[in-house]
């Protein structure tokens, strides 16, 4: 009897009794109280800085705001498309903003990612529509715990104005949830249920400490362990660095290292590393980012994953009073036919071409999109200021990264170069040029006629093994929370419903 009344057994019996009671209570709560329910909450409501605008297809307004809204099935039963009671067969819910007008709305981070298909009414038609101060959402089926988010740009009113979602659910309700920070999970139970859960947790924790003290805490669901390297594009490196930090915050046993060396070099090294492995070995834990696709037929062992739309910009030293160039003038500059800014209405000053190295995806896009597939002049300068030889017709240097190009253009009088649009727009000492009268946006080029854009690609060697860090990180980056990071950085993610057609996915 004394052995039975040991501390281990007493705690175990007490835990079992509490567990039985909690199980009964949870079943009662889930089935009789929660039922069918759609909950919503505002996770972010901020003013948009006029000097750092998102959604640049829209006019700049001093009172622009950005709202991130989470919509979830917080009930105990599935919600099917037929459960919505709106008389419009293509409408499920209506979001209304008091005192503000909707300018743009996009779906982001559906969980599971397959929900994204329910926001497309056709190949090029999205089910997310807006009119005035309302956003209309399609009938999206949601299992318990599933959710999606809306990123909405508004104007005409202050932040934290009232937001309401209306719509009918047969046998259920649509209601606001407690507002929580963007990355915090909503509470699974009501206050009484949470109190009971806490009691059970205390008992289980004590028992676990007695029996398996020191056992390592398992990784969160969806996480993987190990080390992964992200290489390739220097233009997209800031976005991948931010996504890597977000993944490591959720999955502390993973280490993601971003080592940008240029698109072509990253893709080539990934292919060579994978080809060198013995047959049957795991593929290298490497993701190579590329500005634009790899050449057709090259690197057959690589698998393509389309990531986002990326925009580039032509920039000049801020002292050059030129605001835009035509396509023909740009091609004459980069063919060496125009060598002085005076020929383009500027000062009597040599034009100095600050270019990227041959491994650069940005350079290849510039060649294809702007130079009509013609190459740039030969390398003629080591310091981007003087000619290597007096006989050189034009001054042209080559640098290894977007950041180096922008710094050099800002420092060298008469310099012209190119780089990622968001980095160019925020760099001091450079002026962003329009091309044929069209200005680059920092949201994947809001102007569809702007030519200097491309799709950012993520390459892996083969198809990542299920459960591997490569597969987990790509899912996080392209279909999970990484979409919010890309959208916030000005890169419309390819898995967003209004961008998928543009990405060809």
Protein Blocks (a to p, Z undefined) as FASTA:
>chain_A
ZZmmpmklmmmmmmmmmmmmmmmmmmmmmmmmnmpadddddfbdcdddfklcghklbccd
fkbccdddddddfbfbdcdfklpccfblkbfbdcddehiacfbdcdehiacfklmmmmpf
bfklcfbdcehjaccdddddddehiacddddddehiaehiacddedddehiacddddddd
fklccdfbdfklmmmmmmmmmmmmmmmmmmmgoiacdddehiacdddddehjfklmmmmm
mmmmmmmmmmmmbccddddebjklmmmmmmmmmmmpcghiacdddddddedjadehiakl
bccddfbdcdddddddfklccfbdcfklmmmmmnopaccfklnopacdddddddddfklm
klmmmmmmmnnopacdddfbfklmacfbfklmbdcdddfbfklmmmmmmmmghiacdddf
klmmmpghiacddeehiacdfehpaalkbmbbcddddddehjadehiaklmmmmmmmmmm
mlmmmmmnopacfkbmklmmmnoZZ
